[in-house]
């Protein structure tokens, strides 16, 4: 059996690379959080569970972003479509693609389990 030895420098580089690939830039996260709070929180709630302040008065309960089933399939397409076209009683929002991406990044790092 062949053994592979990695230097400390190589291991450090790999660790830093993995951390960078799995984290969201702090500014981008804050931007996504602000957009979510401005556009989504009133119905979907601060916890993303669909229990925002307006949820009780709506005829259809807002989507629960903490439900693992929500995160199945093409999540970027699902959220982008809902934001740009609306969904059911949810209105559409005039957001730029980078703003939608910031919301998706925030939601996936905050609500996805």
Jmol script that loads the backbone (N, CA, C; Angstrom):
load data "model"
ATOM      1  N   UNK A   1       0.835  -1.159   0.000  1.00  0.00           N
ATOM      2  CA  UNK A   1       0.000   0.000   0.000  1.00  0.00           C
ATOM      3  C   UNK A   1       0.896   1.244   0.000  1.00  0.00           C
ATOM      4  N   UNK A   2       0.562   2.170  -0.848  1.00  0.00           N
ATOM      5  CA  UNK A   2       1.358   3.381  -0.974  1.00  0.00           C
ATOM      6  C   UNK A   2       0.833   4.436  -0.004  1.00  0.00           C
ATOM      7  N   UNK A   3       1.733   5.050   0.764  1.00  0.00           N
ATOM      8  CA  UNK A   3       1.342   6.091   1.716  1.00  0.00           C
ATOM      9  C   UNK A   3       1.620   7.457   1.098  1.00  0.00           C
ATOM     10  N   UNK A   4       0.722   8.376   1.390  1.00  0.00           N
ATOM     11  CA  UNK A   4       0.891   9.736   0.899  1.00  0.00           C
ATOM     12  C   UNK A   4       1.067  10.643   2.105  1.00  0.00           C
ATOM     13  N   UNK A   5       2.129  11.399   2.101  1.00  0.00           N
ATOM     14  CA  UNK A   5       2.390  12.345   3.179  1.00  0.00           C
ATOM     15  C   UNK A   5       2.258  13.759   2.630  1.00  0.00           C
ATOM     16  N   UNK A   6       1.515  14.576   3.341  1.00  0.00           N
ATOM     17  CA  UNK A   6       1.347  15.965   2.945  1.00  0.00           C
ATOM     18  C   UNK A   6       2.085  16.858   3.935  1.00  0.00           C
ATOM     19  N   UNK A   7       2.698  17.877   3.428  1.00  0.00           N
ATOM     20  CA  UNK A   7       3.412  18.798   4.305  1.00  0.00           C
ATOM     21  C   UNK A   7       2.402  19.634   5.096  1.00  0.00           C
ATOM     22  N   UNK A   8       2.873  20.223   6.175  1.00  0.00           N
ATOM     23  CA  UNK A   8       2.032  21.088   6.991  1.00  0.00           C
ATOM     24  C   UNK A   8       1.506  22.257   6.167  1.00  0.00           C
ATOM     25  N   UNK A   9       2.340  22.800   5.300  1.00  0.00           N
ATOM     26  CA  UNK A   9       1.927  23.908   4.432  1.00  0.00           C
ATOM     27  C   UNK A   9       0.799  23.504   3.498  1.00  0.00           C
ATOM     28  N   UNK A  10       0.913  22.299   2.932  1.00  0.00           N
ATOM     29  CA  UNK A  10      -0.127  21.800   2.032  1.00  0.00           C
ATOM     30  C   UNK A  10      -1.432  21.579   2.783  1.00  0.00           C
ATOM     31  N   UNK A  11      -1.346  20.999   3.974  1.00  0.00           N
ATOM     32  CA  UNK A  11      -2.550  20.780   4.776  1.00  0.00           C
ATOM     33  C   UNK A  11      -3.199  22.103   5.171  1.00  0.00           C
ATOM     34  N   UNK A  12      -2.392  23.084   5.519  1.00  0.00           N
ATOM     35  CA  UNK A  12      -2.917  24.397   5.873  1.00  0.00           C
ATOM     36  C   UNK A  12      -3.613  25.027   4.673  1.00  0.00           C
ATOM     37  N   UNK A  13      -2.997  24.958   3.514  1.00  0.00           N
ATOM     38  CA  UNK A  13      -3.584  25.501   2.297  1.00  0.00           C
ATOM     39  C   UNK A  13      -4.926  24.834   1.999  1.00  0.00           C
ATOM     40  N   UNK A  14      -4.982  23.527   2.089  1.00  0.00           N
ATOM     41  CA  UNK A  14      -6.221  22.790   1.823  1.00  0.00           C
ATOM     42  C   UNK A  14      -7.297  23.191   2.829  1.00  0.00           C
ATOM     43  N   UNK A  15      -6.938  23.328   4.089  1.00  0.00           N
ATOM     44  CA  UNK A  15      -7.903  23.732   5.118  1.00  0.00           C
ATOM     45  C   UNK A  15      -8.465  25.113   4.844  1.00  0.00           C
ATOM     46  N   UNK A  16      -7.607  26.054   4.512  1.00  0.00           N
ATOM     47  CA  UNK A  16      -8.052  27.425   4.217  1.00  0.00           C
ATOM     48  C   UNK A  16      -8.943  27.431   2.981  1.00  0.00           C
ATOM     49  N   UNK A  17      -8.562  26.680   1.967  1.00  0.00           N
ATOM     50  CA  UNK A  17      -9.348  26.601   0.748  1.00  0.00           C
ATOM     51  C   UNK A  17     -10.750  26.052   1.040  1.00  0.00           C
ATOM     52  N   UNK A  18     -10.831  24.991   1.823  1.00  0.00           N
ATOM     53  CA  UNK A  18     -12.125  24.412   2.172  1.00  0.00           C
ATOM     54  C   UNK A  18     -12.984  25.392   2.968  1.00  0.00           C
ATOM     55  N   UNK A  19     -12.389  26.104   3.889  1.00  0.00           N
ATOM     56  CA  UNK A  19     -13.132  27.103   4.666  1.00  0.00           C
ATOM     57  C   UNK A  19     -13.668  28.187   3.737  1.00  0.00           C
ATOM     58  N   UNK A  20     -12.857  28.651   2.815  1.00  0.00           N
ATOM     59  CA  UNK A  20     -13.285  29.703   1.879  1.00  0.00           C
ATOM     60  C   UNK A  20     -14.413  29.220   0.980  1.00  0.00           C
ATOM     61  N   UNK A  21     -14.367  27.975   0.578  1.00  0.00           N
ATOM     62  CA  UNK A  21     -15.385  27.441  -0.313  1.00  0.00           C
ATOM     63  C   UNK A  21     -16.704  27.165   0.393  1.00  0.00           C
ATOM     64  N   UNK A  22     -16.691  27.001   1.705  1.00  0.00           N
ATOM     65  CA  UNK A  22     -17.909  26.644   2.423  1.00  0.00           C
ATOM     66  C   UNK A  22     -18.499  27.781   3.233  1.00  0.00           C
ATOM     67  N   UNK A  23     -17.915  28.951   3.193  1.00  0.00           N
ATOM     68  CA  UNK A  23     -18.467  30.072   3.929  1.00  0.00           C
ATOM     69  C   UNK A  23     -18.898  31.167   2.975  1.00  0.00           C
ATOM     70  N   UNK A  24     -19.817  31.971   3.443  1.00  0.00           N
ATOM     71  CA  UNK A  24     -20.294  33.096   2.667  1.00  0.00           C
ATOM     72  C   UNK A  24     -19.541  34.323   3.139  1.00  0.00           C
ATOM     73  N   UNK A  25     -19.146  35.153   2.229  1.00  0.00           N
ATOM     74  CA  UNK A  25     -18.514  36.419   2.570  1.00  0.00           C
ATOM     75  C   UNK A  25     -19.426  37.160   3.552  1.00  0.00           C
ATOM     76  N   UNK A  26     -18.850  37.708   4.609  1.00  0.00           N
ATOM     77  CA  UNK A  26     -19.635  38.364   5.662  1.00  0.00           C
ATOM     78  C   UNK A  26     -20.484  39.501   5.115  1.00  0.00           C
ATOM     79  N   UNK A  27     -19.939  40.303   4.210  1.00  0.00           N
ATOM     80  CA  UNK A  27     -20.714  41.401   3.622  1.00  0.00           C
ATOM     81  C   UNK A  27     -21.886  40.867   2.815  1.00  0.00           C
ATOM     82  N   UNK A  28     -21.653  39.803   2.062  1.00  0.00           N
ATOM     83  CA  UNK A  28     -22.716  39.194   1.254  1.00  0.00           C
ATOM     84  C   UNK A  28     -23.796  38.606   2.164  1.00  0.00           C
ATOM     85  N   UNK A  29     -23.379  37.963   3.241  1.00  0.00           N
ATOM     86  CA  UNK A  29     -24.335  37.402   4.206  1.00  0.00           C
ATOM     87  C   UNK A  29     -25.194  38.523   4.804  1.00  0.00           C
ATOM     88  N   UNK A  30     -24.555  39.603   5.232  1.00  0.00           N
ATOM     89  CA  UNK A  30     -25.289  40.742   5.804  1.00  0.00           C
ATOM     90  C   UNK A  30     -26.242  41.355   4.794  1.00  0.00           C
ATOM     91  N   UNK A  31     -25.789  41.448   3.557  1.00  0.00           N
ATOM     92  CA  UNK A  31     -26.657  41.981   2.495  1.00  0.00           C
ATOM     93  C   UNK A  31     -27.868  41.085   2.294  1.00  0.00           C
ATOM     94  N   UNK A  32     -27.637  39.776   2.243  1.00  0.00           N
ATOM     95  CA  UNK A  32     -28.747  38.827   2.093  1.00  0.00           C
ATOM     96  C   UNK A  32     -29.702  38.886   3.268  1.00  0.00           C
ATOM     97  N   UNK A  33     -29.155  39.017   4.471  1.00  0.00           N
ATOM     98  CA  UNK A  33     -29.997  39.103   5.665  1.00  0.00           C
ATOM     99  C   UNK A  33     -30.856  40.370   5.619  1.00  0.00           C
ATOM    100  N   UNK A  34     -30.272  41.491   5.228  1.00  0.00           N
ATOM    101  CA  UNK A  34     -31.024  42.735   5.140  1.00  0.00           C
ATOM    102  C   UNK A  34     -32.149  42.617   4.106  1.00  0.00           C
ATOM    103  N   UNK A  35     -31.832  42.061   2.945  1.00  0.00           N
ATOM    104  CA  UNK A  35     -32.846  41.878   1.901  1.00  0.00           C
ATOM    105  C   UNK A  35     -33.945  40.930   2.369  1.00  0.00           C
ATOM    106  N   UNK A  36     -33.564  39.821   3.009  1.00  0.00           N
ATOM    107  CA  UNK A  36     -34.559  38.881   3.542  1.00  0.00           C
ATOM    108  C   UNK A  36     -35.449  39.587   4.555  1.00  0.00           C
ATOM    109  N   UNK A  37     -34.846  40.338   5.474  1.00  0.00           N
ATOM    110  CA  UNK A  37     -35.629  41.037   6.498  1.00  0.00           C
ATOM    111  C   UNK A  37     -36.552  42.080   5.885  1.00  0.00           C
ATOM    112  N   UNK A  38     -36.113  42.749   4.822  1.00  0.00           N
ATOM    113  CA  UNK A  38     -36.929  43.767   4.167  1.00  0.00           C
ATOM    114  C   UNK A  38     -38.055  43.180   3.327  1.00  0.00           C
ATOM    115  N   UNK A  39     -37.783  42.067   2.660  1.00  0.00           N
ATOM    116  CA  UNK A  39     -38.729  41.532   1.673  1.00  0.00           C
ATOM    117  C   UNK A  39     -39.481  40.266   2.094  1.00  0.00           C
ATOM    118  N   UNK A  40     -38.895  39.453   2.956  1.00  0.00           N
ATOM    119  CA  UNK A  40     -39.432  38.108   3.200  1.00  0.00           C
ATOM    120  C   UNK A  40     -39.919  37.872   4.633  1.00  0.00           C
ATOM    121  N   UNK A  41     -39.266  38.503   5.583  1.00  0.00           N
ATOM    122  CA  UNK A  41     -39.491  38.202   7.002  1.00  0.00           C
ATOM    123  C   UNK A  41     -40.933  38.434   7.448  1.00  0.00           C
ATOM    124  N   UNK A  42     -41.585  39.433   6.910  1.00  0.00           N
ATOM    125  CA  UNK A  42     -42.934  39.769   7.367  1.00  0.00           C
ATOM    126  C   UNK A  42     -43.881  38.575   7.225  1.00  0.00           C
ATOM    127  N   UNK A  43     -43.716  37.796   6.190  1.00  0.00           N
ATOM    128  CA  UNK A  43     -44.563  36.615   5.991  1.00  0.00           C
ATOM    129  C   UNK A  43     -43.874  35.317   6.433  1.00  0.00           C
ATOM    130  N   UNK A  44     -42.596  35.150   6.032  1.00  0.00           N
ATOM    131  CA  UNK A  44     -41.895  33.886   6.293  1.00  0.00           C
ATOM    132  C   UNK A  44     -41.271  33.808   7.682  1.00  0.00           C
ATOM    133  N   UNK A  45     -41.171  34.931   8.372  1.00  0.00           N
ATOM    134  CA  UNK A  45     -40.678  34.935   9.740  1.00  0.00           C
ATOM    135  C   UNK A  45     -39.183  35.065   9.857  1.00  0.00           C
ATOM    136  N   UNK A  46     -38.748  35.550  10.998  1.00  0.00           N
ATOM    137  CA  UNK A  46     -37.325  35.735  11.271  1.00  0.00           C
ATOM    138  C   UNK A  46     -36.596  34.391  11.287  1.00  0.00           C
ATOM    139  N   UNK A  47     -37.298  33.337  11.676  1.00  0.00           N
ATOM    140  CA  UNK A  47     -36.707  31.994  11.725  1.00  0.00           C
ATOM    141  C   UNK A  47     -36.894  31.241  10.414  1.00  0.00           C
ATOM    142  N   UNK A  48     -37.603  31.855   9.442  1.00  0.00           N
ATOM    143  CA  UNK A  48     -37.828  31.208   8.153  1.00  0.00           C
ATOM    144  C   UNK A  48     -38.836  30.079   8.209  1.00  0.00           C
ATOM    145  N   UNK A  49     -39.581  29.987   9.298  1.00  0.00           N
ATOM    146  CA  UNK A  49     -40.505  28.868   9.500  1.00  0.00           C
ATOM    147  C   UNK A  49     -41.916  29.111   8.979  1.00  0.00           C
ATOM    148  N   UNK A  50     -42.131  30.236   8.290  1.00  0.00           N
ATOM    149  CA  UNK A  50     -43.452  30.537   7.741  1.00  0.00           C
ATOM    150  C   UNK A  50     -44.396  31.160   8.744  1.00  0.00           C
ATOM    151  N   UNK A  51     -43.874  31.576   9.885  1.00  0.00           N
ATOM    152  CA  UNK A  51     -44.712  32.142  10.945  1.00  0.00           C
ATOM    153  C   UNK A  51     -44.384  33.608  11.210  1.00  0.00           C
ATOM    154  N   UNK A  52     -44.284  34.383  10.147  1.00  0.00           N
ATOM    155  CA  UNK A  52     -44.025  35.810  10.299  1.00  0.00           C
ATOM    156  C   UNK A  52     -45.255  36.532  10.820  1.00  0.00           C
ATOM    157  N   UNK A  53     -45.136  37.798  11.155  1.00  0.00           N
ATOM    158  CA  UNK A  53     -46.247  38.574  11.707  1.00  0.00           C
ATOM    159  C   UNK A  53     -47.497  38.589  10.812  1.00  0.00           C
ATOM    160  N   UNK A  54     -47.323  38.517   9.499  1.00  0.00           N
ATOM    161  CA  UNK A  54     -48.467  38.552   8.586  1.00  0.00           C
ATOM    162  C   UNK A  54     -49.041  37.166   8.298  1.00  0.00           C
ATOM    163  N   UNK A  55     -48.354  36.122   8.674  1.00  0.00           N
ATOM    164  CA  UNK A  55     -48.748  34.758   8.301  1.00  0.00           C
ATOM    165  C   UNK A  55     -50.161  34.396   8.746  1.00  0.00           C
ATOM    166  N   UNK A  56     -50.544  34.818   9.935  1.00  0.00           N
ATOM    167  CA  UNK A  56     -51.870  34.470  10.448  1.00  0.00           C
ATOM    168  C   UNK A  56     -53.017  35.051   9.653  1.00  0.00           C
ATOM    169  N   UNK A  57     -52.787  36.141   8.959  1.00  0.00           N
ATOM    170  CA  UNK A  57     -53.858  36.782   8.195  1.00  0.00           C
ATOM    171  C   UNK A  57     -53.899  36.328   6.737  1.00  0.00           C
ATOM    172  N   UNK A  58     -52.981  35.480   6.342  1.00  0.00           N
ATOM    173  CA  UNK A  58     -52.927  35.017   4.957  1.00  0.00           C
ATOM    174  C   UNK A  58     -53.766  33.751   4.775  1.00  0.00           C
ATOM    175  N   UNK A  59     -54.370  33.616   3.599  1.00  0.00           N
ATOM    176  CA  UNK A  59     -55.203  32.439   3.326  1.00  0.00           C
ATOM    177  C   UNK A  59     -54.360  31.178   3.121  1.00  0.00           C
ATOM    178  N   UNK A  60     -53.122  31.344   2.713  1.00  0.00           N
ATOM    179  CA  UNK A  60     -52.198  30.230   2.530  1.00  0.00           C
ATOM    180  C   UNK A  60     -50.969  30.490   3.390  1.00  0.00           C
ATOM    181  N   UNK A  61     -50.571  29.494   4.157  1.00  0.00           N
ATOM    182  CA  UNK A  61     -49.399  29.645   5.023  1.00  0.00           C
ATOM    183  C   UNK A  61     -48.145  29.803   4.166  1.00  0.00           C
ATOM    184  N   UNK A  62     -47.310  30.789   4.496  1.00  0.00           N
ATOM    185  CA  UNK A  62     -46.055  30.956   3.753  1.00  0.00           C
ATOM    186  C   UNK A  62     -45.155  29.718   3.877  1.00  0.00           C
ATOM    187  N   UNK A  63     -44.319  29.534   2.892  1.00  0.00           N
ATOM    188  CA  UNK A  63     -43.406  28.396   2.858  1.00  0.00           C
ATOM    189  C   UNK A  63     -42.501  28.388   4.084  1.00  0.00           C
ATOM    190  N   UNK A  64     -42.293  27.195   4.614  1.00  0.00           N
ATOM    191  CA  UNK A  64     -41.407  26.979   5.755  1.00  0.00           C
ATOM    192  C   UNK A  64     -40.029  26.616   5.220  1.00  0.00           C
ATOM    193  N   UNK A  65     -39.092  27.549   5.326  1.00  0.00           N
ATOM    194  CA  UNK A  65     -37.743  27.328   4.809  1.00  0.00           C
ATOM    195  C   UNK A  65     -36.910  26.415   5.706  1.00  0.00           C
ATOM    196  N   UNK A  66     -37.418  26.068   6.875  1.00  0.00           N
ATOM    197  CA  UNK A  66     -36.687  25.149   7.756  1.00  0.00           C
ATOM    198  C   UNK A  66     -37.025  23.693   7.463  1.00  0.00           C
ATOM    199  N   UNK A  67     -38.010  23.462   6.601  1.00  0.00           N
ATOM    200  CA  UNK A  67     -38.401  22.102   6.227  1.00  0.00           C
ATOM    201  C   UNK A  67     -37.393  21.557   5.212  1.00  0.00           C
ATOM    202  N   UNK A  68     -36.730  20.443   5.512  1.00  0.00           N
ATOM    203  CA  UNK A  68     -35.734  19.882   4.579  1.00  0.00           C
ATOM    204  C   UNK A  68     -36.297  19.626   3.176  1.00  0.00           C
ATOM    205  N   UNK A  69     -37.599  19.359   3.062  1.00  0.00           N
ATOM    206  CA  UNK A  69     -38.206  19.121   1.746  1.00  0.00           C
ATOM    207  C   UNK A  69     -38.116  20.357   0.858  1.00  0.00           C
ATOM    208  N   UNK A  70     -38.153  21.533   1.471  1.00  0.00           N
ATOM    209  CA  UNK A  70     -38.051  22.770   0.689  1.00  0.00           C
ATOM    210  C   UNK A  70     -36.736  22.824  -0.072  1.00  0.00           C
ATOM    211  N   UNK A  71     -35.672  22.293   0.499  1.00  0.00           N
ATOM    212  CA  UNK A  71     -34.328  22.406  -0.062  1.00  0.00           C
ATOM    213  C   UNK A  71     -34.014  21.351  -1.112  1.00  0.00           C
ATOM    214  N   UNK A  72     -34.983  20.551  -1.496  1.00  0.00           N
ATOM    215  CA  UNK A  72     -34.765  19.543  -2.525  1.00  0.00           C
ATOM    216  C   UNK A  72     -34.893  20.172  -3.913  1.00  0.00           C
ATOM    217  N   UNK A  73     -34.278  19.569  -4.876  1.00  0.00           N
ATOM    218  CA  UNK A  73     -34.313  19.982  -6.280  1.00  0.00           C
ATOM    219  C   UNK A  73     -33.525  21.271  -6.513  1.00  0.00           C
ATOM    220  N   UNK A  74     -33.848  22.003  -7.548  1.00  0.00           N
ATOM    221  CA  UNK A  74     -33.076  23.189  -7.960  1.00  0.00           C
ATOM    222  C   UNK A  74     -33.506  24.397  -7.137  1.00  0.00           C
ATOM    223  N   UNK A  75     -32.878  24.588  -5.994  1.00  0.00           N
ATOM    224  CA  UNK A  75     -33.284  25.615  -5.041  1.00  0.00           C
ATOM    225  C   UNK A  75     -33.093  27.023  -5.591  1.00  0.00           C
ATOM    226  N   UNK A  76     -32.012  27.259  -6.327  1.00  0.00           N
ATOM    227  CA  UNK A  76     -31.799  28.591  -6.903  1.00  0.00           C
ATOM    228  C   UNK A  76     -32.942  28.959  -7.843  1.00  0.00           C
ATOM    229  N   UNK A  77     -33.328  28.030  -8.679  1.00  0.00           N
ATOM    230  CA  UNK A  77     -34.426  28.260  -9.628  1.00  0.00           C
ATOM    231  C   UNK A  77     -35.749  28.448  -8.879  1.00  0.00           C
ATOM    232  N   UNK A  78     -35.967  27.649  -7.843  1.00  0.00           N
ATOM    233  CA  UNK A  78     -37.202  27.726  -7.065  1.00  0.00           C
ATOM    234  C   UNK A  78     -37.347  29.100  -6.406  1.00  0.00           C
ATOM    235  N   UNK A  79     -36.300  29.560  -5.735  1.00  0.00           N
ATOM    236  CA  UNK A  79     -36.370  30.847  -5.037  1.00  0.00           C
ATOM    237  C   UNK A  79     -36.384  31.998  -6.042  1.00  0.00           C
ATOM    238  N   UNK A  80     -35.542  31.943  -7.059  1.00  0.00           N
ATOM    239  CA  UNK A  80     -35.515  33.007  -8.071  1.00  0.00           C
ATOM    240  C   UNK A  80     -36.868  33.166  -8.741  1.00  0.00           C
ATOM    241  N   UNK A  81     -37.492  32.057  -9.078  1.00  0.00           N
ATOM    242  CA  UNK A  81     -38.804  32.101  -9.719  1.00  0.00           C
ATOM    243  C   UNK A  81     -39.863  32.715  -8.819  1.00  0.00           C
ATOM    244  N   UNK A  82     -39.858  32.335  -7.549  1.00  0.00           N
ATOM    245  CA  UNK A  82     -40.833  32.888  -6.605  1.00  0.00           C
ATOM    246  C   UNK A  82     -40.623  34.388  -6.420  1.00  0.00           C
ATOM    247  N   UNK A  83     -39.365  34.808  -6.354  1.00  0.00           N
ATOM    248  CA  UNK A  83     -39.063  36.230  -6.151  1.00  0.00           C
ATOM    249  C   UNK A  83     -39.430  37.052  -7.383  1.00  0.00           C
ATOM    250  N   UNK A  84     -39.079  36.588  -8.557  1.00  0.00           N
ATOM    251  CA  UNK A  84     -39.284  37.391  -9.773  1.00  0.00           C
ATOM    252  C   UNK A  84     -40.688  37.290 -10.351  1.00  0.00           C
ATOM    253  N   UNK A  85     -41.379  36.157 -10.125  1.00  0.00           N
ATOM    254  CA  UNK A  85     -42.708  35.966 -10.710  1.00  0.00           C
ATOM    255  C   UNK A  85     -43.826  35.962  -9.669  1.00  0.00           C
ATOM    256  N   UNK A  86     -43.452  35.841  -8.404  1.00  0.00           N
ATOM    257  CA  UNK A  86     -44.455  35.667  -7.361  1.00  0.00           C
ATOM    258  C   UNK A  86     -44.858  34.208  -7.293  1.00  0.00           C
ATOM    259  N   UNK A  87     -45.578  33.862  -6.243  1.00  0.00           N
ATOM    260  CA  UNK A  87     -46.041  32.475  -6.093  1.00  0.00           C
ATOM    261  C   UNK A  87     -47.301  32.499  -5.247  1.00  0.00           C
ATOM    262  N   UNK A  88     -48.408  32.070  -5.838  1.00  0.00           N
ATOM    263  CA  UNK A  88     -49.676  32.112  -5.114  1.00  0.00           C
ATOM    264  C   UNK A  88     -50.006  33.544  -4.713  1.00  0.00           C
ATOM    265  N   UNK A  89     -50.194  33.775  -3.422  1.00  0.00           N
ATOM    266  CA  UNK A  89     -50.511  35.123  -2.954  1.00  0.00           C
ATOM    267  C   UNK A  89     -49.263  35.983  -2.756  1.00  0.00           C
ATOM    268  N   UNK A  90     -48.091  35.385  -2.883  1.00  0.00           N
ATOM    269  CA  UNK A  90     -46.849  36.146  -2.745  1.00  0.00           C
ATOM    270  C   UNK A  90     -46.630  36.998  -3.988  1.00  0.00           C
ATOM    271  N   UNK A  91     -46.413  38.299  -3.801  1.00  0.00           N
ATOM    272  CA  UNK A  91     -46.152  39.149  -4.968  1.00  0.00           C
ATOM    273  C   UNK A  91     -44.735  38.951  -5.491  1.00  0.00           C
ATOM    274  N   UNK A  92     -44.499  39.419  -6.697  1.00  0.00           N
ATOM    275  CA  UNK A  92     -43.138  39.408  -7.227  1.00  0.00           C
ATOM    276  C   UNK A  92     -42.391  40.613  -6.663  1.00  0.00           C
ATOM    277  N   UNK A  93     -41.073  40.525  -6.682  1.00  0.00           N
ATOM    278  CA  UNK A  93     -40.227  41.617  -6.213  1.00  0.00           C
ATOM    279  C   UNK A  93     -39.258  41.983  -7.322  1.00  0.00           C
ATOM    280  N   UNK A  94     -39.037  43.258  -7.499  1.00  0.00           N
ATOM    281  CA  UNK A  94     -38.123  43.748  -8.522  1.00  0.00           C
ATOM    282  C   UNK A  94     -36.713  43.812  -7.939  1.00  0.00           C
ATOM    283  N   UNK A  95     -36.048  42.665  -7.928  1.00  0.00           N
ATOM    284  CA  UNK A  95     -34.695  42.571  -7.388  1.00  0.00           C
ATOM    285  C   UNK A  95     -33.728  42.191  -8.497  1.00  0.00           C
ATOM    286  N   UNK A  96     -32.510  42.648  -8.372  1.00  0.00           N
ATOM    287  CA  UNK A  96     -31.456  42.305  -9.326  1.00  0.00           C
ATOM    288  C   UNK A  96     -30.975  40.883  -9.049  1.00  0.00           C
ATOM    289  N   UNK A  97     -30.417  40.221 -10.060  1.00  0.00           N
ATOM    290  CA  UNK A  97     -29.912  38.851  -9.859  1.00  0.00           C
ATOM    291  C   UNK A  97     -28.942  38.714  -8.687  1.00  0.00           C
ATOM    292  N   UNK A  98     -28.058  39.706  -8.484  1.00  0.00           N
ATOM    293  CA  UNK A  98     -27.110  39.601  -7.375  1.00  0.00           C
ATOM    294  C   UNK A  98     -27.811  39.750  -6.019  1.00  0.00           C
ATOM    295  N   UNK A  99     -28.920  40.478  -5.982  1.00  0.00           N
ATOM    296  CA  UNK A  99     -29.689  40.591  -4.747  1.00  0.00           C
ATOM    297  C   UNK A  99     -30.406  39.278  -4.434  1.00  0.00           C
ATOM    298  N   UNK A 100     -30.933  38.653  -5.469  1.00  0.00           N
ATOM    299  CA  UNK A 100     -31.586  37.346  -5.284  1.00  0.00           C
ATOM    300  C   UNK A 100     -30.564  36.322  -4.820  1.00  0.00           C
ATOM    301  N   UNK A 101     -29.380  36.349  -5.413  1.00  0.00           N
ATOM    302  CA  UNK A 101     -28.325  35.414  -4.987  1.00  0.00           C
ATOM    303  C   UNK A 101     -27.960  35.639  -3.521  1.00  0.00           C
ATOM    304  N   UNK A 102     -27.888  36.900  -3.101  1.00  0.00           N
ATOM    305  CA  UNK A 102     -27.563  37.205  -1.699  1.00  0.00           C
ATOM    306  C   UNK A 102     -28.638  36.642  -0.769  1.00  0.00           C
ATOM    307  N   UNK A 103     -29.902  36.758  -1.157  1.00  0.00           N
ATOM    308  CA  UNK A 103     -30.988  36.201  -0.348  1.00  0.00           C
ATOM    309  C   UNK A 103     -30.875  34.679  -0.285  1.00  0.00           C
ATOM    310  N   UNK A 104     -30.626  34.050  -1.430  1.00  0.00           N
ATOM    311  CA  UNK A 104     -30.490  32.589  -1.474  1.00  0.00           C
ATOM    312  C   UNK A 104     -29.339  32.137  -0.590  1.00  0.00           C
ATOM    313  N   UNK A 105     -28.199  32.817  -0.673  1.00  0.00           N
ATOM    314  CA  UNK A 105     -27.048  32.459   0.157  1.00  0.00           C
ATOM    315  C   UNK A 105     -27.384  32.608   1.641  1.00  0.00           C
ATOM    316  N   UNK A 106     -28.025  33.709   1.985  1.00  0.00           N
ATOM    317  CA  UNK A 106     -28.419  33.921   3.390  1.00  0.00           C
ATOM    318  C   UNK A 106     -29.368  32.817   3.850  1.00  0.00           C
ATOM    319  N   UNK A 107     -30.392  32.545   3.048  1.00  0.00           N
ATOM    320  CA  UNK A 107     -31.378  31.532   3.435  1.00  0.00           C
ATOM    321  C   UNK A 107     -30.746  30.156   3.591  1.00  0.00           C
ATOM    322  N   UNK A 108     -29.878  29.791   2.641  1.00  0.00           N
ATOM    323  CA  UNK A 108     -29.294  28.447   2.700  1.00  0.00           C
ATOM    324  C   UNK A 108     -28.351  28.290   3.889  1.00  0.00           C
ATOM    325  N   UNK A 109     -27.692  29.363   4.287  1.00  0.00           N
ATOM    326  CA  UNK A 109     -26.785  29.282   5.439  1.00  0.00           C
ATOM    327  C   UNK A 109     -27.516  29.471   6.762  1.00  0.00           C
ATOM    328  N   UNK A 110     -28.735  29.977   6.712  1.00  0.00           N
ATOM    329  CA  UNK A 110     -29.474  30.250   7.950  1.00  0.00           C
ATOM    330  C   UNK A 110     -30.556  29.213   8.237  1.00  0.00           C
ATOM    331  N   UNK A 111     -31.272  28.778   7.216  1.00  0.00           N
ATOM    332  CA  UNK A 111     -32.445  27.919   7.426  1.00  0.00           C
ATOM    333  C   UNK A 111     -32.260  26.459   7.020  1.00  0.00           C
ATOM    334  N   UNK A 112     -31.343  26.184   6.118  1.00  0.00           N
ATOM    335  CA  UNK A 112     -31.165  24.821   5.611  1.00  0.00           C
ATOM    336  C   UNK A 112     -30.565  23.937   6.689  1.00  0.00           C
ATOM    337  N   UNK A 113     -31.181  22.795   6.895  1.00  0.00           N
ATOM    338  CA  UNK A 113     -30.710  21.852   7.921  1.00  0.00           C
ATOM    339  C   UNK A 113     -30.216  20.581   7.299  1.00  0.00           C
TER     340      UNK A 113
END
end "model"
wireframe off; spacefill off
backbone 0.3
color backbone group
